[in-house]
Structures are given as structure tokens and as C-alpha cells.
């Protein structure tokens, strides 16, 4: 298990979140109109020029990805990885990571799920549905934080009938630790979730959360069934987050990951990896 220590945020984010002038500017940055404008630029041929420097700055190994021509930056950002670089675990008792990212895991107690310095996220606020939130009492909340260097396509975590889908409009804070420590980001940001009724793991809720300068959460929302490992969608430019909610008794989740989260560490995971084997 590869543990990641949360690194200090840069001077730019500290300015935005810790100074009066920065917070004034921040109001514009977290708005959907600005992300829409940035998204339009990232979809245009003019954005191709920033690809080489982005690859170098973020140490991206392009040998892992299918070689193709990119018409714009978002074509590159949502590039497809070679099949043998992300292997889906199809074992009956597996619970896979739906994406690459840094994982934090929380036991859900009395609706409180993620305590932070200024406030606490609750499942009912996250879903905007108190009745649905009760389904996940005493279950688990898994948070997969994607940074800009990660693979930004994601898959269904499990197989089952899709029994519900909802979009919730909101702001677009960054998902860097500096914002998570100051704002209830996941209950403020734009997000979408899908309910999956499984045979063995009860009802799983899989949510995608937008972040600063994410122009779009591009989900394929026309399937009747979710299939473990089937591509669910992709995030366009920006860091993003996927959240899984598991009912009580659905899985025996590794205590080592819960303990790592309590210690302020994140666990590096890769799409298709069996989370229940991490130790």
C-alpha cells in the first residue's frame, strides 16, 4: 500500500484561500461561467500548444497511453490509456477503484462522514436527500481525489441495475487540501450520482464531483445496467473527485486504509484495483 502525505499547497492557492483579496478573486474562479469559458478554450485548437509543457511539468509517461493526434487540450486530457496498464479485477468478492487517484476512507457515523477544520460533511447534505442518506448509516464513504496528472476516465465500480441518477448544481472549488480544510467542498461543488443495485454488495452510490476549472463532467448516462469496469465517463480539465457510498455490511473494508485516513494520509490507487486487498 503506497501512502501519500498531503503536500503543502502552492503560493497561488494560499493567496486565494487565505487573503481577503484572494477570496474576492476566488468567488469568480469557483463560478460555473468562468469554468465554461476555460472549458471552451480547452476544447479549441488554440489549446494544443500547452500540451508539451503540461506533460513535462507533471511527469506524465506518454508511453502508457494510446498514441493519437490531439485536436485540443481536452482531447489530450481525456486520452485513453493502454488496456494492459489498467487491469480490472473481476473476482466475485472484489471492490474495485473506479479511477486512479488518492483514496481516503471514512466510517459513516450518525450521518457525519468527513470532519474538517471548519465544518463536517454529512451524507444528507452531500446527497440533498435525508431519506437516501439513511440507507448508508454505519456504512463507508470512499473518496478518490484526482489530480491533474491522473488518468481522467473512470469506470463503474460494480455490476448492477442503475436505479437512480441525479445532477446537483453548485460551485467549483479546487479539491486540493487547502480548500477541503476550509470549505465543505463536496457538499458545495457541482456533482452527479448514480445508484447501482448489486447482487452481493447491496446498493452502491457512485458520485462524480466537479472542481475548479473543470468544464464538464462527461457521463454516459444512458445505460440501464452498470457493469464493473465499463467506462462510466470522464472529467475534462481540472482536478476532480469520485465518491463511493457503501451500505453497512456490504464489504469488510480494510482497517489499514481507515487508519491511514485518520493519520492524514491518502492511499494511491489505480483504476480496476481491488481495494479489499490493500494492506
N, C-alpha and C positions, 0 to 999 in steps of 0.2 A: 504494500500500500504506500503510494507516494504522497506524502503530506506536503502541503503548500502553506507557507506562512504568509499571511497577508502583508504585502509590501506597502510602504508609505505612498500616498498619492502625491502626484507632482504639484509643482507650484501653481499651475493653472487652475486645477480643481480646488486647491486650498484657497486661492483667491476668490473663486466663485462661491464657495460654501462657507467661508469664514470671515468675509469682509462685507461691509454694508454695500459698497459699490458693486462688488461681485454678485451679491444676492439680487440686486436690481437687474443686472445683466442676465442672471440665471433665469429670471422669470420669462425672458424671451427665448432662451435656449431650450427650456423644457416644454415649450408650446408646440402643438402639432403643426401650425403653419410653417414654422422655421424648418422642422424636420421634413415637411413636404417639399420645401424649396431645395433643401440639401439633397433629398431623395431624387428630385428631378435632375439635379446636376450629376449625381452618381449614376443616373440612367442614360446620360448623354455621352456621345463620343469624346467630348472635351475632357472627360474624367480619366480617359485611358492613360494619360501622361503620369498620373500619380501612382500607378501600379508598381513600377520597378522600385521606387523608394519605399513603398509600403512593405513589399516583400523583404527588402534588406533590413529595414528598421525592426520588423517583427520576427526576423529569423525564420521565415517560412520555407520549408523544404518543398519546392515545387515538384520534385521527383515523386512525391506521394500522390500527385493529382493527375487526372486525365489531361493530356495535352490538347489544347484547343485555342482558337482565336477568341479574344475577348472584345466585344463591341463597346463596352463601357466598364467602369469600375465595379458596378454591381454584378456584372457577369463574372468578373474575377472573384468577387467577394463570396458569391454563391457557387463557386467552382465545385465540380464533383471530384470526390476522392476515389482512388483506385479501389476496386472491390476487395482485394486482399489486404488492404490497410485497415479496414474496419470489419471485423468478423462478428456476426450476430450469433449469440448463444441461444439455441433453440431448445435447450433442455427443459423438460416439463416444469421443474421446480425453480427455474432461473427467474430473476427480475433484472432486466437489462437497463443500462443507461440509455435514455433516448437521444443523447447528444454527447459530444465532447464537452468538457467543462470542469469547473471546480465545484465539488459536491459538499454541501452542508446538510446535516440531517437532524431533525427535531422530533421529540415525542410530543404529541398534542395533549395538553392537559388543561381542562376547563376552558377550552376554546383559545387559550393563549398558546401561541406557537413559537414566535421568534422574538424574544426580548432584546431590545436595543437600548441605547443610552437614553434616548428621549421619549420612547414610547414602545408599545408592543403590538405586533401584528396579531390579528385574530383571524381564524378561519372564516367567520361570518362576515368580517369586513373585506377579506380577500375575495370572497365569492359574492358578496352582497346578497346573501341568501342564508338566513338563520336556520331554516329547516334542513337545507342541504348540508350545512356545516355540522349539524348534529350527527350525521352519518359517519363523520370522521373522528368523533370523540375517542380519545385514547389510542388513536392510530398514529401514523407517521406523516411528516411533511419533509419531502426531499427537495432541495433547492440546487439546481445546476446553473452556475454562473458562467456565462460565456464571455470571453474577452475577444478583442478584435483579431487575434491570431488564431483562434479556434476555427474548426470546421463548422460552418453555419447552416448546414442542413440537419434535420432531425427526423427521427422515426417514431412510430408508435412503440410504447414501452411494453405492451401486451396485446394479446388477441382477444377480441370480444365484440359484442354488438355495441355500436355507438347509440347511446340512449339520450344524449343531450349535447347541445353546443350553444355557447353564448359568447358574445363580444361585449366588453366593458370599456367605454371610452375613458380617457384620463390623460395625465401628464406624461412627460418623458424624461424623468430623472436618469442620470447615469446609474449603473448598478455597481460602481466602484464602492469600496468600503466607506469612503468619506461620506457618501450620500446615505448609505444604509445605516450609518451611525446617527444621522441627524433627522431623517425623514422616514415615515412609513412607506418606503418606495413601492413595495409590491402591492399595497392597497391604494396607491395613488396613480400608478402608471397604467397606460393602456394595456389591456390583456384580453386573452381569449382562452376558453377552456372547453374540453371535450370530456364527456362521461363515457367510460368503457365498462360494460358489464361482462366480466370474465367468468369462466367456469371455476377456476381454482383460487383466484385472488380477490374475489368479491368485486366491488365497483371501484375502479381506479379513475381518478380525475387527473387529466394531463393538461397543464396550463402553460401558455406562452406569454411572456411579459416583455413588452417593448421597452426600449431605453433611449437615452439621449442620441438624437440624430439617426435613429432607426426610421427609415422612410416607410417601412411596411413589414408587417408580419404576414408572410405569404403562405397561408394554409390551404391544403387541398381538403375542402370540407364537404365533398360530395359523396364520400364513401358511406355505405350503410354499415360496414364492418371495419373494425380496426384489426390489423394483422401485425403481430410483433415483427419489427424490423422493416416494415413497409414505410417508405418515406411519407411523413405527415406534412412537411412544409419546410420553409427556410426563412431565415432572418436576412433582410437587406442590411446595408451598412450600419454598424454600431454594435456595441456590446449588448447582450440580451440575457434572458433567464428563462429556464423551464422549471416548472414546479410539478411534482407528483404528490398527490394525496392518497394515502393507503388506509383502508379501514382497519380497525382493531382485529388482530388475528389473521390478517391476510398473509403476512410473511413474518418470519422470525428474523428481524433486521439486525445486522451485526452491531454489537455494543461498541466495538472499536471505533466505528465511524461516529456514533453518537458522542463518545468520549472525546474524539478529535475535535468535533464541533464545539463542545463545551470549553475546550482548551484554546479556542480561537484559531484553529487550523482548518484548512479545506483539503479535501481529498481529490487528487487528479483522476479523472475517469475518461473513458473513451466510448463512443457510441457502440452499442452492442455488447458491452462488457457486462458480465454477471455481477451485480452489486452484492449479492449474498455471499460471494466467495472472497470479498475483500477482508483482509485482516492485518 
